[in-house]
Amino acid sequence: MNLQRKVTFDFRNRRKAVLALFSIMSVVLIWGAIDLQINEPVDLKKRADSRSLRIKGVPTDRGIIFDKNKDPLAVSVPHYALEVDPRKLINNEEHQNRIATIIDWDPEKLHKIISTKKNRKGIPLTRKLTKEQKKTLSEIGIDGVYFSEYSKRHYPTSNVTAHLIGFTDRDDRGQEGIEKLYNATLQGVAGERRVLQDASRQVVKSLQIIKPVEPGKDLYLTIHAGVQYAAYRALEKAVIKNQASSGSVVVMNPNNGNILALTNYPSFNPNISSEKQAHLYRNRAVTDKFEPGSTLKPFTIAMALEGGRYAPETTVDTSPGAIAIGKSKVQDFRDYGILSLTGILRHSSNVGSTKLAFDHSPEAMWNILWAVGLGEKTGLKLNGEARGDLTSHVKWHPFEHATHSFGYGMTVTTVQLARAYSVIANGGWLVSLDVVRGAPSFPRVRAIKESTAKSVLDMLVVAVNEGTGKNARVQGFNVAGKTGTARKLLDGEYTSKAHMALFAGIMPADAPQLVSVVVIDEPRGEHYTGGQVAAPVFSEIMNEATRLLNIEPGTSVGQPVIENFATIRPPLGSAF
């Protein structure tokens, strides 16, 4: 009996103890809940928000680059990137296989990435996800798959405008050409917004704009896409046909300095990453310097006319076809005898040019070259533009005095030579070159007399029709121009094995609207002269350009149109 009472007593005590323990635990839990509600609601909200609220960047749209007719030369196209969380995919081979199939990957490649980086949160897989691939993956709803959108630059004219337009990097920042030069204008300013994210880091809701987006501004060039294409194709064909190392072409309006085409070959496709090789980036039309050879002779003629003692019909005795200058000699292809100034250009006489130079001071020779813009930049402001080399006349020896008269002992760029010929084309005015519409420029200045420009222009028509420039002729038009075949320096000496083939032309000669310079570097084929290699390129380009621009024979442009010029031009020789 005592034993039974004792057992009953122990059982009751244990029951009371368990009930007491549960009561205490309930009180603690209830009190904890009350305490959380009363004392820590703000802290809990903050902790919850810290896991779901994020500040997201809002990308801005990069401005479009257009040609003068509003045809796009550079546009931004939306692209998608794919990222995965290996921790959520490591144990699901089926999902890995589906992802690999959709993005056209070898499943083993994805398995290897997932297994070797299984402790990582986010692994980028591709930035080339198509819209259709993204849609398919989204519809499947695989946990651990994330998307992001970005813009990638696309260049519709690819190789044709690559050196001029340039390209951007993966973050849409300009790296070369117009893209780099006008990056701040095109790029705009990105914004910021506060968003609510779910556990998969996908944006559930946009809550607040913190910093508004400033879209990039569009850019309008003076380039005519059709003329640019014609210039590139003609140049490409000539470089390949003549086995040349490279070439450049510039086409411009001589009346307002607008560049209509500026191209080089070889080129590259900025849409293809593998073709973006540094050695192909050089914009030769503005960076490469060369001796212009006989294309400079029209300015020697202009010097003689400006002096007042010579007229187009004035004669010069070039016999016996050579002239000794100290231990050196200047000579012609043959003895041309007595030549008028027109004849000097027609036959491209080095002796005739030398005699004209010696009948004037070195300063007079230097002044005419400087007046037409040689030895200074053109106003284009393109990256890497060279000034060319025009040394002070006080340092010239007699032989240098002579060589400057027929384009040796100095260097120019393709754009400089085009600008110089525009002086002859527009009645004697030096203009600033523009490739961007509305870009700040300096006002035109008088370089030579109008009568001088007209006389030289007429002589250049003869040089095309009866001289070395016959291959530059364009059916139905009067063409003015001059060929050049300059030997290149090799180990400090001029060689007969490497040449620059040149042609600088103006058309229509009776009412100039276009100036173009063609430069072919080191043609190694059957032909190598400017008349044989460069002049046909000019003809091909102009045939197409006149059609595209609706230029008809005899069309008059009236007075030169000078647009968008500043009121003050930096003095000649200053940096700009």
C-alpha positions as CSV (number, residue, x, y, z in Angstrom):
1,M,0.0,0.0,0.0
2,N,2.7,2.4,0.8
3,L,4.5,1.4,-2.4
4,Q,1.4,2.2,-4.5
5,R,1.0,5.6,-2.8
6,K,4.6,6.4,-3.5
7,V,4.3,5.6,-7.2
8,T,1.1,7.6,-7.5
9,F,2.8,10.6,-5.7
10,D,5.9,10.4,-8.1
11,F,3.7,10.3,-11.1
12,R,1.7,13.4,-10.0
13,N,4.9,15.3,-9.2
14,R,6.3,14.5,-12.7
15,R,3.1,15.6,-14.3
16,K,3.1,18.9,-12.4
17,A,6.8,19.4,-13.4
18,V,6.1,18.8,-17.1
19,L,3.1,21.1,-17.1
20,A,5.1,23.8,-15.3
21,L,7.9,23.5,-17.9
22,F,5.4,23.8,-20.7
23,S,3.8,26.8,-19.0
24,I,7.1,28.5,-18.6
25,M,8.1,27.9,-22.2
26,S,4.7,29.2,-23.5
27,V,5.1,32.4,-21.4
28,V,8.6,32.9,-22.8
29,L,7.5,32.4,-26.4
30,I,4.5,34.7,-25.9
31,W,6.6,37.3,-24.2
32,G,9.2,37.1,-27.0
33,A,6.6,37.6,-29.6
34,I,5.1,40.6,-27.8
35,D,8.6,42.0,-27.4
36,L,9.3,41.7,-31.1
37,Q,6.1,43.4,-31.9
38,I,6.6,46.2,-29.4
39,N,10.3,46.8,-29.4
40,E,11.8,45.6,-32.7
41,P,9.3,46.1,-35.6
42,V,11.6,48.8,-37.1
43,D,14.7,46.5,-36.9
44,L,12.9,43.6,-38.4
45,K,11.6,45.7,-41.3
46,K,15.1,47.0,-41.9
47,R,16.5,43.4,-42.0
48,A,13.7,42.3,-44.4
49,D,14.3,45.3,-46.7
50,S,18.0,44.7,-46.7
51,R,17.4,41.4,-48.3
52,S,14.9,42.6,-50.9
53,L,15.7,46.3,-51.7
54,R,18.5,47.1,-54.1
55,I,19.9,50.1,-56.0
56,K,20.0,49.2,-59.7
57,G,21.8,51.2,-62.5
58,V,19.6,52.3,-65.4
59,P,21.6,52.2,-68.6
60,T,21.2,55.1,-71.0
61,D,20.8,54.7,-74.8
62,R,23.9,55.6,-76.7
63,G,23.2,58.1,-79.5
64,I,22.9,57.0,-83.1
65,I,25.5,58.2,-85.6
66,F,23.9,59.2,-88.9
67,D,25.3,60.2,-92.3
68,K,24.2,63.4,-94.0
69,N,21.0,61.7,-95.3
70,K,20.1,60.3,-91.9
71,D,21.1,56.8,-92.8
72,P,22.5,55.1,-89.6
73,L,26.2,54.4,-89.4
74,A,26.2,53.2,-85.8
75,V,23.3,52.0,-83.7
76,S,22.8,50.3,-80.3
77,V,21.0,47.0,-80.4
78,P,19.7,45.2,-77.2
79,H,21.5,42.0,-76.2
80,Y,21.1,39.6,-73.3
81,A,23.6,37.9,-71.0
82,L,23.1,34.7,-69.1
83,E,24.3,33.9,-65.6
84,V,23.8,30.8,-63.5
85,D,24.1,29.8,-59.8
86,P,26.0,26.5,-59.6
87,R,24.8,25.8,-56.1
88,K,21.2,25.5,-57.4
89,L,22.2,23.4,-60.4
90,I,24.9,21.1,-59.1
91,N,22.5,18.3,-58.3
92,N,20.2,18.6,-61.3
93,E,21.9,17.3,-64.4
94,E,18.7,17.4,-66.4
95,H,18.4,21.2,-65.9
96,Q,22.1,21.6,-66.9
97,N,21.5,19.6,-70.1
98,R,18.4,21.7,-71.0
99,I,20.3,24.9,-70.5
100,A,23.2,23.7,-72.6
101,T,20.9,22.6,-75.4
102,I,19.1,25.9,-75.5
103,I,22.3,28.0,-75.7
104,D,23.9,25.6,-78.2
105,W,26.6,24.4,-75.8
106,D,28.2,21.0,-75.3
107,P,26.6,19.7,-72.1
108,E,30.0,18.4,-70.9
109,K,31.3,22.0,-71.1
110,L,28.5,23.2,-68.8
111,H,28.8,20.2,-66.4
112,K,32.5,21.1,-66.0
113,I,31.8,24.7,-65.2
114,I,29.1,23.9,-62.7
115,S,31.2,21.2,-60.9
116,T,34.4,23.2,-60.7
117,K,32.6,26.4,-59.5
118,K,29.9,24.7,-57.4
119,N,30.4,27.1,-54.4
120,R,30.1,30.3,-56.4
121,K,26.9,32.3,-56.5
122,G,26.9,33.6,-60.0
123,I,28.8,32.4,-63.1
124,P,28.5,34.3,-66.4
125,L,27.9,31.9,-69.3
126,T,27.4,34.1,-72.3
127,R,26.7,37.6,-73.4
128,K,25.3,36.4,-76.8
129,L,22.0,35.1,-75.6
130,T,19.3,35.7,-78.3
131,K,15.9,37.0,-77.5
132,E,14.4,33.6,-78.4
133,Q,16.8,31.7,-76.1
134,K,16.0,34.0,-73.3
135,K,12.3,33.5,-73.8
136,T,12.6,29.7,-73.8
137,L,14.7,29.7,-70.6
138,S,12.3,32.1,-68.9
139,E,9.3,29.9,-69.8
140,I,11.0,26.8,-68.4
141,G,11.6,28.6,-65.1
142,I,14.8,26.9,-64.0
143,D,15.9,28.0,-60.5
144,G,19.4,29.4,-60.6
145,V,19.2,31.0,-64.1
146,Y,19.4,34.8,-64.3
147,F,19.3,37.3,-67.2
148,S,20.6,40.8,-67.7
149,E,20.1,43.2,-70.7
150,Y,22.7,45.4,-72.2
151,S,23.3,47.3,-75.5
152,K,25.8,46.4,-78.1
153,R,26.9,48.7,-80.9
154,H,26.1,47.6,-84.5
155,Y,27.7,49.1,-87.6
156,P,25.5,48.7,-90.7
157,T,28.3,49.8,-93.0
158,S,31.0,47.6,-91.3
159,N,34.4,47.8,-93.1
160,V,33.3,50.7,-95.3
161,T,33.3,53.3,-92.4
162,A,35.4,51.4,-89.8
163,H,38.3,53.8,-89.6
164,L,36.1,56.9,-89.5
165,I,33.3,55.7,-87.1
166,G,35.5,53.5,-84.9
167,F,33.9,51.2,-82.3
168,T,33.0,50.8,-78.6
169,D,34.1,48.3,-76.0
170,R,31.8,45.9,-74.1
171,D,30.7,48.7,-71.8
172,D,29.7,50.8,-74.8
173,R,32.5,53.3,-74.4
174,G,34.1,54.7,-77.6
175,Q,37.5,53.3,-78.3
176,E,38.4,54.5,-81.8
177,G,37.2,57.1,-84.4
178,I,34.1,59.2,-84.0
179,E,32.9,56.9,-81.3
180,K,35.9,57.8,-79.1
181,L,36.2,61.5,-80.2
182,Y,32.5,62.2,-79.4
183,N,32.0,59.6,-76.6
184,A,30.8,62.1,-74.0
185,T,28.1,63.4,-76.5
186,L,27.0,59.9,-77.6
187,Q,27.1,58.1,-74.2
188,G,24.9,60.3,-72.1
189,V,24.6,59.6,-68.3
190,A,23.3,56.4,-66.7
191,G,20.6,56.7,-64.0
192,E,19.8,54.8,-60.8
193,R,16.5,53.3,-59.4
194,R,15.5,51.5,-56.2
195,V,13.9,48.1,-56.9
196,L,12.4,45.2,-55.0
197,Q,14.0,41.8,-55.8
198,D,12.8,38.3,-55.1
199,A,15.0,35.5,-53.8
200,S,16.2,34.8,-57.4
201,R,17.5,38.4,-57.7
202,Q,14.8,39.1,-60.3
203,V,13.3,42.6,-60.1
204,V,9.7,42.3,-58.8
205,K,8.9,46.0,-58.7
206,S,10.5,49.3,-59.5
207,L,10.0,51.6,-56.5
208,Q,11.8,54.9,-57.0
209,I,13.9,56.7,-59.6
210,I,16.9,58.0,-57.6
211,K,18.9,59.5,-60.6
212,P,17.2,60.2,-63.9
213,V,18.7,59.0,-67.2
214,E,20.3,61.4,-69.6
215,P,20.1,59.8,-73.0
216,G,23.0,60.2,-75.4
217,K,22.7,62.6,-78.2
218,D,22.6,61.6,-81.8
219,L,25.4,62.7,-84.1
220,Y,25.0,63.7,-87.7
221,L,28.0,63.5,-90.0
222,T,28.8,65.2,-93.4
223,I,29.6,61.8,-94.8
224,H,27.4,60.5,-97.7
225,A,27.1,56.8,-97.1
226,G,26.6,56.1,-100.9
227,V,29.7,58.1,-101.9
228,Q,31.6,56.4,-99.0
229,Y,30.7,53.0,-100.2
230,A,31.7,53.9,-103.8
231,A,35.1,55.2,-102.6
232,Y,35.8,52.1,-100.5
233,R,34.9,49.6,-103.2
234,A,36.9,51.3,-105.8
235,L,39.9,51.6,-103.5
236,E,39.6,48.0,-102.3
237,K,39.6,46.8,-105.9
238,A,42.6,49.0,-106.9
239,V,44.7,47.9,-103.9
240,I,44.1,44.2,-104.6
241,K,44.5,44.5,-108.3
242,N,47.8,46.4,-108.0
243,Q,49.1,44.3,-105.1
244,A,49.6,47.4,-103.1
245,S,50.2,47.5,-99.3
246,S,47.4,50.0,-98.6
247,G,45.4,53.0,-99.9
248,S,43.3,56.0,-98.9
249,V,40.6,58.2,-100.5
250,V,39.1,61.5,-99.4
251,V,36.1,63.1,-101.2
252,M,35.0,66.6,-100.1
253,N,33.0,69.6,-101.0
254,P,35.5,72.3,-101.7
255,N,33.0,75.1,-101.1
256,N,32.2,74.4,-97.5
257,G,34.9,71.9,-96.3
258,N,32.4,69.0,-95.7
259,I,33.9,65.6,-96.1
260,L,31.7,63.3,-98.1
261,A,33.9,60.2,-98.0
262,L,37.0,59.2,-96.0
263,T,38.1,55.6,-96.3
264,N,41.1,53.3,-96.2
265,Y,42.1,49.8,-97.2
266,P,42.8,47.4,-95.7
267,S,40.0,47.8,-93.2
268,F,38.2,45.7,-90.6
269,N,34.7,44.8,-89.5
270,P,33.9,46.4,-86.2
271,N,31.0,44.0,-85.7
272,I,33.4,41.0,-85.4
273,S,35.6,40.9,-82.4
274,S,38.3,38.8,-84.1
275,E,38.8,41.4,-86.8
276,K,39.5,44.2,-84.2
277,Q,43.3,44.1,-84.5
278,A,45.3,47.1,-83.5
279,H,47.4,47.2,-86.7
280,L,44.3,47.7,-88.7
281,Y,42.9,50.7,-86.7
282,R,45.1,53.4,-88.3
283,N,43.1,56.0,-90.1
284,R,45.7,56.4,-92.9
285,A,43.9,59.3,-94.5
286,V,44.7,61.5,-91.5
287,T,47.7,59.9,-89.9
288,D,50.0,58.8,-92.7
289,K,52.4,61.3,-94.1
290,F,53.9,61.0,-97.6
291,E,55.8,63.1,-100.1
292,P,53.2,64.3,-102.6
293,G,55.4,64.3,-105.7
294,S,54.0,65.9,-108.8
295,T,50.6,66.6,-107.2
296,L,52.3,69.6,-105.7
297,K,53.3,71.2,-109.0
298,P,50.0,73.2,-109.4
299,F,51.0,75.2,-106.3
300,T,54.4,76.0,-107.8
301,I,52.5,77.3,-110.9
302,A,50.2,79.3,-108.5
303,M,53.3,80.8,-106.9
304,A,54.5,82.0,-110.3
305,L,51.1,83.5,-111.2
306,E,50.8,85.2,-107.9
307,G,54.1,87.0,-108.4
308,G,52.7,88.8,-111.4
309,R,55.6,88.1,-113.8
310,Y,54.1,85.0,-115.3
311,A,50.9,84.2,-117.2
312,P,49.6,80.7,-118.3
313,E,51.2,81.2,-121.7
314,T,54.6,82.3,-120.3
315,T,57.3,79.8,-121.5
316,V,60.2,78.1,-119.7
317,D,63.1,76.4,-121.5
318,T,63.4,72.9,-119.9
319,S,66.2,71.7,-122.3
320,P,68.1,69.5,-122.1
321,G,65.7,67.8,-119.8
322,A,67.9,68.0,-116.7
323,I,69.4,70.6,-114.4
324,A,72.4,70.2,-112.1
325,I,72.2,71.6,-108.6
326,G,75.6,71.2,-106.9
327,K,76.3,67.5,-106.9
328,S,72.7,66.6,-107.4
329,K,70.6,66.6,-110.5
330,V,66.9,67.2,-111.3
331,Q,65.6,65.6,-114.5
332,D,62.6,65.0,-116.6
333,F,61.4,61.8,-118.2
334,R,62.7,63.3,-121.5
335,D,63.7,66.6,-123.0
336,Y,60.4,68.6,-123.4
337,G,62.1,71.7,-124.7
338,I,60.3,75.0,-124.3
339,L,57.1,74.7,-122.3
340,S,54.4,77.1,-121.2
341,L,53.2,76.9,-117.6
342,T,50.3,74.8,-118.9
343,G,52.8,72.6,-120.6
344,I,54.8,72.2,-117.4
345,L,51.7,70.7,-115.8
346,R,50.7,68.7,-118.8
347,H,54.1,67.0,-119.1
348,S,54.7,67.1,-115.3
349,S,58.1,68.7,-115.8
350,N,60.4,68.6,-112.8
351,V,62.9,70.9,-114.6
352,G,60.2,73.4,-115.4
353,S,59.0,73.5,-111.8
354,T,62.6,73.9,-110.5
355,K,63.2,76.8,-112.8
356,L,60.0,78.5,-111.6
357,A,61.1,78.0,-108.0
358,F,64.6,79.4,-108.7
359,D,63.1,82.5,-110.2
360,H,61.4,83.1,-106.9
361,S,62.7,83.1,-103.3
362,P,62.5,80.1,-101.0
363,E,60.2,82.3,-98.9
364,A,57.8,82.7,-101.8
365,M,57.7,78.9,-102.3
366,W,57.1,78.3,-98.6
367,N,54.4,81.0,-98.4
368,I,52.3,79.4,-101.2
369,L,52.5,76.0,-99.5
370,W,51.6,77.4,-96.2
371,A,48.8,79.5,-97.7
372,V,47.0,76.4,-99.0
373,G,47.1,74.7,-95.6
374,L,50.2,72.5,-95.8
375,G,52.2,72.0,-92.6
376,E,49.2,72.4,-90.4
377,K,46.1,70.4,-89.3
378,T,42.9,70.7,-91.3
379,G,40.4,71.3,-88.6
380,L,39.0,67.8,-88.6
381,K,40.1,67.0,-85.0
382,L,40.2,63.3,-85.8
383,N,42.4,61.2,-83.5
384,G,46.0,61.0,-84.6
385,E,45.8,63.6,-87.4
386,A,49.3,64.5,-88.5
387,R,50.4,68.0,-89.5
388,G,52.7,67.0,-92.3
389,D,56.2,68.3,-92.5
390,L,57.0,71.7,-93.9
391,T,60.3,73.0,-92.6
392,S,61.2,76.7,-92.5
393,H,62.5,78.1,-95.8
394,V,65.4,79.7,-94.0
395,K,66.9,76.2,-93.6
396,W,66.5,75.2,-97.2
397,H,69.6,74.4,-99.3
398,P,69.2,75.1,-103.1
399,F,68.4,71.5,-103.8
400,E,65.6,71.5,-101.1
401,H,64.4,74.7,-102.7
402,A,64.1,72.8,-106.0
403,T,62.6,69.6,-104.6
404,H,59.8,71.5,-102.8
405,S,58.6,72.7,-106.2
406,F,57.8,69.2,-107.3
407,G,56.7,67.6,-104.0
408,Y,59.8,66.2,-102.3
409,G,61.5,67.2,-99.1
410,M,58.2,67.7,-97.4
411,T,55.2,65.5,-96.4
412,V,51.4,65.8,-96.4
413,T,48.4,63.7,-95.5
414,T,45.5,62.7,-97.8
415,V,43.1,65.1,-96.1
416,Q,45.7,68.0,-96.3
417,L,46.2,67.5,-100.0
418,A,42.4,67.4,-100.6
419,R,42.1,70.7,-98.7
420,A,44.9,72.3,-100.7
421,Y,43.2,71.3,-104.0
422,S,39.9,72.8,-102.7
423,V,41.7,76.2,-102.7
424,I,42.0,75.8,-106.5
425,A,38.5,74.5,-106.9
426,N,36.6,77.2,-104.9
427,G,38.3,80.3,-106.2
428,G,41.2,80.7,-103.8
429,W,39.7,80.2,-100.4
430,L,41.2,78.0,-97.6
431,V,38.4,76.3,-95.7
432,S,38.3,74.3,-92.5
433,L,37.4,70.6,-93.0
434,D,34.4,69.1,-91.2
435,V,33.1,65.6,-90.8
436,V,30.5,66.3,-88.1
437,R,27.6,68.6,-89.0
438,G,27.7,71.7,-86.9
439,A,31.2,71.1,-85.6
440,P,33.0,74.4,-84.6
441,S,35.3,75.6,-87.5
442,F,37.2,78.7,-88.4
443,P,36.1,81.1,-91.2
444,R,37.5,80.7,-94.7
445,V,40.5,82.9,-95.6
446,R,41.9,84.1,-98.9
447,A,44.8,81.9,-99.8
448,I,45.4,82.9,-103.5
449,K,43.8,85.2,-106.0
450,E,40.6,84.1,-107.7
451,S,42.3,84.7,-111.1
452,T,45.2,82.5,-110.0
453,A,42.9,79.7,-108.9
454,K,40.9,79.9,-112.2
455,S,44.1,79.8,-114.3
456,V,45.5,76.8,-112.5
457,L,42.1,75.0,-112.7
458,D,42.1,75.4,-116.5
459,M,45.6,74.1,-116.7
460,L,44.6,71.0,-114.7
461,V,41.9,70.3,-117.2
462,V,44.6,70.1,-119.9
463,A,46.7,67.9,-117.6
464,V,43.8,65.4,-117.5
465,N,42.7,65.6,-121.2
466,E,46.1,65.7,-122.8
467,G,48.6,64.8,-120.1
468,T,49.2,62.0,-117.6
469,G,45.7,62.1,-116.1
470,K,43.7,60.7,-119.0
471,N,42.5,57.7,-116.9
472,A,40.8,60.1,-114.5
473,R,38.3,61.3,-117.1
474,V,34.6,61.0,-116.5
475,Q,32.2,60.8,-119.4
476,G,30.2,64.0,-119.9
477,F,32.3,66.1,-117.4
478,N,35.3,68.3,-117.5
479,V,37.8,67.0,-115.0
480,A,40.7,68.9,-113.6
481,G,43.5,67.1,-111.8
482,K,47.1,66.0,-111.4
483,T,48.9,62.7,-111.1
484,G,51.8,62.0,-108.9
485,T,54.3,59.1,-108.7
486,A,56.6,59.6,-105.7
487,R,59.5,57.4,-105.0
488,K,59.7,56.2,-101.4
489,L,62.7,56.4,-99.1
490,L,64.4,53.1,-98.3
491,D,67.4,53.1,-95.9
492,G,67.8,56.9,-96.3
493,E,67.8,56.8,-100.2
494,Y,65.0,57.0,-102.8
495,T,64.3,53.7,-104.4
496,S,62.8,52.8,-107.8
497,K,61.3,49.7,-106.2
498,A,58.7,51.4,-104.0
499,H,56.3,54.2,-105.0
500,M,53.3,56.2,-103.9
501,A,50.7,56.4,-106.8
502,L,48.6,59.6,-106.4
503,F,45.8,61.5,-108.1
504,A,44.2,64.7,-106.9
505,G,41.2,65.8,-108.9
506,I,38.4,68.4,-109.2
507,M,35.0,68.1,-110.9
508,P,33.0,69.4,-112.6
509,A,35.9,71.7,-113.7
510,D,33.5,74.4,-115.0
511,A,31.6,74.5,-111.6
512,P,33.6,72.6,-109.0
513,Q,31.5,70.6,-106.4
514,L,33.9,67.8,-105.6
515,V,37.5,67.3,-104.8
516,S,39.0,63.9,-104.3
517,V,42.5,62.6,-103.6
518,V,43.4,58.9,-104.2
519,V,46.6,57.5,-102.6
520,I,47.8,54.0,-103.4
521,D,50.9,52.9,-101.3
522,E,53.5,50.7,-102.9
523,P,51.7,49.1,-105.9
524,R,53.7,46.0,-106.9
525,G,51.8,44.9,-110.0
526,E,52.4,45.6,-113.6
527,H,51.8,49.3,-113.1
528,Y,52.9,51.7,-110.4
529,T,52.3,55.3,-111.6
530,G,49.7,57.7,-110.5
531,G,48.2,57.9,-113.9
532,Q,47.9,54.1,-114.2
533,V,47.0,53.2,-110.7
534,A,45.3,56.1,-108.8
535,A,43.6,58.0,-111.7
536,P,41.2,55.2,-112.6
537,V,40.1,55.0,-109.0
538,F,39.1,58.7,-109.1
539,S,37.2,58.1,-112.3
540,E,35.3,55.2,-110.9
541,I,34.4,57.1,-107.7
542,M,33.3,60.2,-109.5
543,N,31.1,58.3,-112.0
544,E,29.1,57.0,-109.0
545,A,29.3,60.2,-106.9
546,T,27.8,62.4,-109.7
547,R,24.9,60.0,-109.9
548,L,24.3,59.8,-106.2
549,L,24.6,63.6,-105.7
550,N,22.6,64.5,-108.8
551,I,25.5,66.5,-110.3
552,E,25.0,67.1,-114.0
553,P,27.5,68.4,-116.5
554,G,27.6,72.2,-116.5
555,T,25.8,72.5,-113.1
556,S,26.6,75.7,-111.4
557,V,26.9,75.9,-107.6
558,G,27.0,79.7,-107.5
559,Q,28.9,81.3,-104.7
560,P,30.7,79.0,-102.2
561,V,28.5,78.0,-99.4
562,I,30.3,78.4,-96.0
563,E,28.3,77.1,-93.1
564,N,28.8,76.8,-89.4
565,F,32.0,78.8,-89.2
566,A,33.1,80.5,-86.0
567,T,34.0,84.2,-86.2
568,I,37.6,83.8,-85.2
569,R,40.1,81.4,-86.9
570,P,43.4,80.5,-85.1
571,P,46.4,82.1,-86.8
572,L,48.1,79.9,-89.4
573,G,50.4,77.5,-87.7
574,S,48.7,77.4,-84.3
575,A,47.5,74.2,-82.8
576,F,43.8,73.4,-83.4
